[in-house]
């Protein structure tokens, strides 16, 4: 029997994991907002829109931080590490 792989890779920094997760969740909430428009139900539209913006307010800075630190060379030699030992 093969071992199950974790959903998040263990060789990525925390900023990458949080950024990608927030952006993907934001896309899902954006779809929820579009569903609210489609169904002509404004509470669903506003809820989906607010959660979309909130996710992107978290995700965008994390991805920018990841890219800055990637270019600066902070992630060289990053191997399988636990969450606490991963760099930002």
FENDABEL-V358341 format. One record per pair of residues at least 12 apart in sequence whose ideal C-beta (glycine too) atoms are under 8 Angstrom apart, sorted by the first residue. I is the first residue (numbers start at 0). J is the second residue. D is the distance in whole Angstrom. If there is no record, write none. Layout:
BEGIN
I,J,D  I,J,D
END
This chain:
BEGIN
7,20,8  9,79,4  9,80,7  9,81,8  10,77,6  10,78,6  10,79,6  10,80,8  11,77,8  11,85,8  12,65,6  12,68,7  12,73,8  12,74,6  12,77,7  12,85,5  12,86,5  12,87,6  13,82,7  13,85,5  13,86,7  13,87,5  14,61,5  14,62,7  14,64,5  14,65,4  14,68,7  14,87,5  15,61,8  15,62,8  15,65,5  17,57,7  17,58,7  17,61,5  18,57,8  18,58,5  18,59,8  18,60,8  18,61,3  18,62,4  18,64,8  18,65,6  19,58,8  19,62,8  20,58,8  21,54,5  21,55,7  21,57,4  21,58,3  21,61,7  22,54,7  22,55,7  22,58,4  22,59,8  22,62,7  24,50,8  24,54,5  25,50,7  25,51,5  25,53,8  25,54,3  25,55,5  25,58,6  26,51,8  28,47,5  28,48,8  28,50,4  28,51,4  28,54,6  29,47,7  29,48,8  29,51,4  30,47,7  31,43,7  31,46,7  31,47,4  31,50,7  32,44,5  32,45,8  32,46,8  32,47,3  32,48,5  32,51,6  33,47,7  34,47,7  35,47,6  64,87,7  68,86,7  68,87,7  73,86,6  74,86,7
END
